[in-house]
Amino acid sequence: MSITVGEVGREFRLSTGGFNMSTSTGLSLIFTKPDNTKLTKTEASSNPVTAPAVALVNDPDLGDQAESTYFEFTSIASDFDQPGIWKVCGIYTDATRTYHTEAPAKEFTVLEACS
């Protein structure tokens, strides 16, 4: 997966590997930027993280994903603000547990934008 600095409207998805998040009470994506600062996205963000209850989505990077088994949000200009290698992990919470996506964090590239 590659994203461009400042890209708007990009659907970012992270798979849980089949873990069903349909009973979530909290969803977060924690990004580590190339300079090691963090960006946290939640369902309370201006562009919220969700676990869509869509029957099946075919993501070009993740392949087929069943409903409620992936995190998703749509990017705004300020989200991906640095070129380089980024890392992301997801956190799911419900009434009885907290689930973290598998370690190590998934890496992806943010490319320099054309000027």
Phi, psi and omega in degrees: 000135172225143181231154179258144176310130177077007182298132182247138174085009179278127175281115177262129180231145175227123182282148173264000183073023177109353179291126183275124183251023186293341180254026184295146170245356178195133177230136178218145168242127180250116180258139171250120182280168179303332179271010179072009171280164184249149170233123179246127176246138180226180176287351176265359179291163178296332171239089194292150172278135179228170170236082190306139178265044178274134186310315179197131175239140176254106181267135182299334180263328185259343186082200181292131178234126178285163181303141175062021179245017177212149173275148179209142167208162180253126188291148169244168188303326184276352183294300185258090191253004180223134174284154176129194182272123178251160174233151179216142170223155182246148177231128179243137177230142170224192185296339186238348185202169172235133181242134175246139176298160186300144173274152358284168179300146178288135178258148174208164185254135169251122184269153174296137179281153174289149177234000000 
